[in-house]
Amino acid sequence: NFLLMRIYHNTRCRKSREALNYLNDKGYKVEIVKYLEKKLSSKDISELLKKINLSPKEIIRKNEALWKKKYSKMDLNENELIDILSNNPILMERPIVEFKDFGVLARPIENLFEFHQNVGK
């Protein structure tokens, strides 16, 4: 009997690899979503945001050159931000871990530790 976790993962990101290793060490079956290779739809991102209880603005990587150059000075609503995240997945903060109807932005990694304690094993 196992619990399936889903991780929105960037293999080049140290924090993302740490989160994946943590889930594997805890014995979870992990579905890896390489969101940079297969973009998430705006609907997927909206549903994910509900699970992690964050706004689109809270998961944008504001230090990315693309954000600074193209979007940072714009006054954007939530739907516009979600569309930007869908079209530019590099701007989405990672890793995000999802379990059933819940999820967490696992950055810092302590967020994942707390999430794991709450979902139980």
C-alpha positions as a printed Julia matrix, in Angstrom:
121×3 Matrix{Float64}:
  0.0    0.0     0.0
  1.62   3.23   -1.12
  0.85   6.91   -1.34
  1.36   8.55   -4.72
  2.92  11.98   -4.72
  3.31  14.1    -7.83
  6.25  16.47   -8.15
  6.51  19.29  -10.67
 10.19  18.86  -11.26
 13.1   20.6   -12.94
 15.99  18.14  -13.07
 18.52  21.0   -13.22
 17.28  22.55   -9.97
 19.04  21.48   -6.78
 15.98  22.24   -4.61
 13.81  20.16   -6.91
 16.24  17.23   -6.74
 16.34  17.55   -2.93
 12.55  17.32   -2.76
 12.47  14.29   -5.07
 15.15  12.54   -3.01
 13.21  13.29    0.19
 10.01  11.77   -1.23
 11.89   8.7    -2.45
 13.63   8.31    0.93
 10.24   8.41    2.67
  9.03   5.56    0.47
  6.49   7.42   -1.64
  5.67   6.37   -5.16
  6.45   9.54   -7.1
  5.04  10.69  -10.4
  7.47  13.17  -11.95
  6.01  15.96  -14.07
  8.72  17.62  -16.14
  6.71  20.8   -16.61
  9.48  22.51  -18.63
  9.22  19.79  -21.3
  5.43  19.4   -21.32
  3.84  22.75  -20.55
  0.93  22.89  -18.14
 -2.29  24.4   -19.41
 -3.74  27.47  -17.73
 -6.45  25.2   -16.3
 -3.81  22.82  -14.88
 -2.01  25.73  -13.22
 -5.27  27.11  -11.79
 -6.1   23.73  -10.26
 -2.6   23.37   -8.88
 -2.75  26.84   -7.32
 -5.97  25.86   -5.51
 -4.26  22.75   -4.1
 -1.24  24.68   -2.81
 -3.38  27.63   -1.7
 -1.2   30.26   -3.37
 -1.81  32.98   -5.91
 -0.05  32.98   -9.28
  2.06  35.93   -8.14
  3.39  33.79   -5.25
  4.83  31.11   -7.56
  6.49  33.38  -10.1
 10.28  33.35  -10.19
 10.72  37.11  -10.07
 14.5   36.96  -10.48
 14.29  35.28  -13.88
 15.57  37.55  -16.66
 12.42  36.95  -18.71
 10.2   38.17  -15.85
 12.33  41.24  -15.18
 12.63  42.19  -18.84
  9.12  41.47  -20.11
  6.55  41.33  -17.3
  7.73  42.9   -14.03
  6.5   46.41  -14.84
  3.09  45.28  -16.08
 -0.08  45.38  -14.01
 -1.42  41.87  -14.57
 -4.48  40.14  -13.16
 -4.48  36.53  -11.91
 -5.71  35.03  -15.18
 -3.05  36.89  -17.16
 -0.38  35.68  -14.72
 -1.61  32.09  -15.05
 -1.46  32.37  -18.86
  2.09  33.75  -18.62
  3.09  30.8   -16.4
  1.52  28.37  -18.85
  3.34  29.89  -21.81
  6.64  30.43  -19.93
  7.07  27.47  -17.54
 10.58  28.64  -16.6
  8.84  31.36  -14.57
  7.11  28.84  -12.28
  8.71  28.34   -8.88
  9.69  24.79   -8.08
  9.38  22.21   -6.85
  5.68  21.83   -6.23
  4.51  18.59   -4.64
  0.93  17.41   -4.95
 -0.91  14.71   -3.01
 -4.59  14.06   -3.77
 -6.37  17.41   -3.3
 -3.47  19.07   -1.49
 -0.07  20.37   -2.4
  2.85  22.47   -1.31
  5.5   24.71   -2.8
  8.47  22.77   -1.46
 10.76  25.76   -1.34
 12.19  25.97    1.18
 12.43  22.21    1.69
 11.06  22.64    5.22
  7.66  23.27    3.61
  7.8   19.71    2.29
  8.82  18.3     5.69
  5.78  19.94    7.26
  3.5   18.84    4.42
  4.73  15.26    4.79
  3.97  15.34    8.53
  0.42  16.53    7.8
 -0.43  14.0     5.08
  0.98  11.17    7.17
  2.28   7.85    6.07
